[in-house]
Amino acid sequence: MTREIDLVVGAGGKVGAALVGALHRHGATVVTTGRAGSVASDLTFDMDKPDYAILPEGVARAYICAAMPGADACAAEPEKAFRVNVTTPVELTRRLAARGAFVVNISSTQIFDGDRPAVSPGTQHSPYSEYGRHKSALEDRLRALPETPGAIVRISKILSLNDPGILAKWRDELVQGRAVSAFRDRAMSPVSLRQAVDALVAVAYGRWSGVSQVSASDEISYLDAALAVARIARANPELVRSVSADDAAGTVPPRHAGLDCGATETRLGWRFARSVQVVKEALGAEQ
Ligand SMILES: NC(=O)c1ccc[n+]([C@@H]2O[C@H](COP(=O)([O-])OP(=O)(O)OC[C@H]3O[C@@H](n4cnc5c(N)ncnc54)[C@H](OP(=O)(O)O)[C@@H]3O)[C@@H](O)[C@H]2O)c1
């Protein structure tokens, strides 16, 4: 009997690579795709010029992790970014689902404007970035596919030891005795790569249709996060300057970043870590 396949599209990215590891630990038969010339993968699949003929038979679950995230990438090549982020994932989902696969697509908090904390899953989209608009369009088009088994997993900012984002920048400055500025009126709600990937696997194996939301179980201000970094780095906390986003030049993060993950946690049977735990884990300071 042929084994069921878990197909990871975009296995070379941050989420894709971690997901492949988690699926192997789960005992799954994993088939990976990547672009020509990127990390080694079983199949070559370019989301910009999709060749659907390469899709294998026997896919039970598929995870679409390939994307062009980030405002800069979306602004530089808007048409290509839309194909990669919206048109191709929707068509891929349609084709895979027609052959019996349960397809998991990944969305983002950026489909919301961040004016409120702990946004509930049914809230109307209000994207503030081009990337957010792509994710919003992706969700709308997936929902419009008739009788397509699959799920959307909305995720906040993912942090990991390999990619601690702004935390690493703050730590490097602080340990060298340099001051950093952090917004007291902007919040993050990060999730660890480990928990994000565990949630993706649970959604796929549980065939939990609809939207599942994934973020920290609370929010932390940028200021408190920077103070936590100072404590972890044993740096002088007075080097952390409290500033308001209202006084900052350029683009600032939205006021809030958290999602209401209650329904996801109930199904999972475990809770997402608090923001400060995620910060500690991303800096290797988990006790
Ligand atoms: N990271 C986060 O904090 C976060 C939060 C919420 C949602 N998400 C979503 O999670 C998903 C994965 O994100 P990530 O952080 O893993 O992103 P990433 O590290 O930037 O990886 C993106 C992946 O997409 C692939 N890709 C880009 N253009 C492609 C194309 N034309 N054809 C085929 N593959 C292409 C890349 O391939 P190469 O390896 O060849 O470059 C890479 O494997 C995305 O949908 C993202 O929007 C991420």
The ligand as an SDF file (V2000), in Angstrom:
LIG
                    3D

 48 52  0  0  0  0  0  0  0  0999 V2000
    7.7030   34.4240    9.4890 N   0  0  0  0  0  0  0  0  0  0  0  0
    6.6480   34.9830   10.0820 C   0  0  0  0  0  0  0  0  0  0  0  0
    6.7800   35.7000   11.0930 O   0  0  0  0  0  0  0  0  0  0  0  0
    5.2630   34.7500    9.5230 C   0  0  0  0  0  0  0  0  0  0  0  0
    4.1620   35.2250   10.2340 C   0  0  0  0  0  0  0  0  0  0  0  0
    2.8760   35.0170    9.7220 C   0  0  0  0  0  0  0  0  0  0  0  0
    2.7020   34.3460    8.5340 C   0  0  0  0  0  0  0  0  0  0  0  0
    3.8060   33.8960    7.8500 N   0  0  0  0  0  0  0  0  0  0  0  0
    3.5780   33.2120    6.5900 C   0  0  0  0  0  0  0  0  0  0  0  0
    4.1550   31.9200    6.6600 O   0  0  0  0  0  0  0  0  0  0  0  0
    4.5740   31.5180    5.3530 C   0  0  0  0  0  0  0  0  0  0  0  0
    6.0350   31.1150    5.4080 C   0  0  0  0  0  0  0  0  0  0  0  0
    6.7770   32.2430    5.8530 O   0  0  0  0  0  0  0  0  0  0  0  0
    8.3380   32.1600    6.1570 P   0  0  0  0  0  0  0  0  0  0  0  0
    8.6180   33.0510    7.3120 O   0  0  0  0  0  0  0  0  0  0  0  0
    8.7750   30.7430    6.1960 O   0  0  0  0  0  0  0  0  0  0  0  0
    8.9090   32.8700    4.8560 O   0  0  0  0  0  0  0  0  0  0  0  0
   10.3740   32.7680    4.2270 P   0  0  0  0  0  0  0  0  0  0  0  0
   11.3390   32.2660    5.2460 O   0  0  0  0  0  0  0  0  0  0  0  0
   10.6280   34.0660    3.5590 O   0  0  0  0  0  0  0  0  0  0  0  0
   10.2020   31.6340    3.1540 O   0  0  0  0  0  0  0  0  0  0  0  0
    9.4560   31.8560    2.0030 C   0  0  0  0  0  0  0  0  0  0  0  0
    9.5630   30.6430    1.1190 C   0  0  0  0  0  0  0  0  0  0  0  0
    8.8750   30.9610   -0.0810 O   0  0  0  0  0  0  0  0  0  0  0  0
    9.6710   30.5520   -1.1540 C   0  0  0  0  0  0  0  0  0  0  0  0
    9.3990   31.3120   -2.3780 N   0  0  0  0  0  0  0  0  0  0  0  0
    9.4680   32.6400   -2.5750 C   0  0  0  0  0  0  0  0  0  0  0  0
    9.1710   32.9330   -3.8590 N   0  0  0  0  0  0  0  0  0  0  0  0
    8.9100   31.7490   -4.4560 C   0  0  0  0  0  0  0  0  0  0  0  0
    8.5410   31.3780   -5.7740 C   0  0  0  0  0  0  0  0  0  0  0  0
    8.4100   32.2580   -6.7690 N   0  0  0  0  0  0  0  0  0  0  0  0
    8.3450   30.0720   -6.0300 N   0  0  0  0  0  0  0  0  0  0  0  0
    8.5010   29.1360   -5.0650 C   0  0  0  0  0  0  0  0  0  0  0  0
    8.8570   29.4190   -3.8060 N   0  0  0  0  0  0  0  0  0  0  0  0
    9.0460   30.7250   -3.5120 C   0  0  0  0  0  0  0  0  0  0  0  0
   11.0930   30.7680   -0.6990 C   0  0  0  0  0  0  0  0  0  0  0  0
   11.9240   29.9750   -1.5150 O   0  0  0  0  0  0  0  0  0  0  0  0
   13.5240   30.1410   -1.5460 P   0  0  0  0  0  0  0  0  0  0  0  0
   13.9780   29.2580   -0.4110 O   0  0  0  0  0  0  0  0  0  0  0  0
   13.8700   29.6520   -2.8860 O   0  0  0  0  0  0  0  0  0  0  0  0
   13.8230   31.6010   -1.3400 O   0  0  0  0  0  0  0  0  0  0  0  0
   10.9980   30.2760    0.7400 C   0  0  0  0  0  0  0  0  0  0  0  0
   11.1430   28.8800    0.8090 O   0  0  0  0  0  0  0  0  0  0  0  0
    4.2980   32.7010    4.4370 C   0  0  0  0  0  0  0  0  0  0  0  0
    3.0430   32.5310    3.8450 O   0  0  0  0  0  0  0  0  0  0  0  0
    4.2420   33.8670    5.3920 C   0  0  0  0  0  0  0  0  0  0  0  0
    3.4580   34.9070    4.8810 O   0  0  0  0  0  0  0  0  0  0  0  0
    5.0790   34.0680    8.3220 C   0  0  0  0  0  0  0  0  0  0  0  0
  1  2  1  0
  2  3  2  0
  2  4  1  0
  4  5  1  0
  4 48  2  0
  5  6  2  0
  6  7  1  0
  7  8  2  0
  8  9  1  0
  8 48  1  0
  9 10  1  0
  9 46  1  0
 10 11  1  0
 11 12  1  0
 11 44  1  0
 12 13  1  0
 13 14  1  0
 14 15  2  0
 14 16  1  0
 14 17  1  0
 17 18  1  0
 18 19  2  0
 18 20  1  0
 18 21  1  0
 21 22  1  0
 22 23  1  0
 23 24  1  0
 23 42  1  0
 24 25  1  0
 25 26  1  0
 25 36  1  0
 26 27  1  0
 26 35  1  0
 27 28  2  0
 28 29  1  0
 29 30  1  0
 29 35  2  0
 30 31  1  0
 30 32  2  0
 32 33  1  0
 33 34  2  0
 34 35  1  0
 36 37  1  0
 36 42  1  0
 37 38  1  0
 38 39  2  0
 38 40  1  0
 38 41  1  0
 42 43  1  0
 44 45  1  0
 44 46  1  0
 46 47  1  0
M  CHG  2   8   1  16  -1
M  END
$$$$
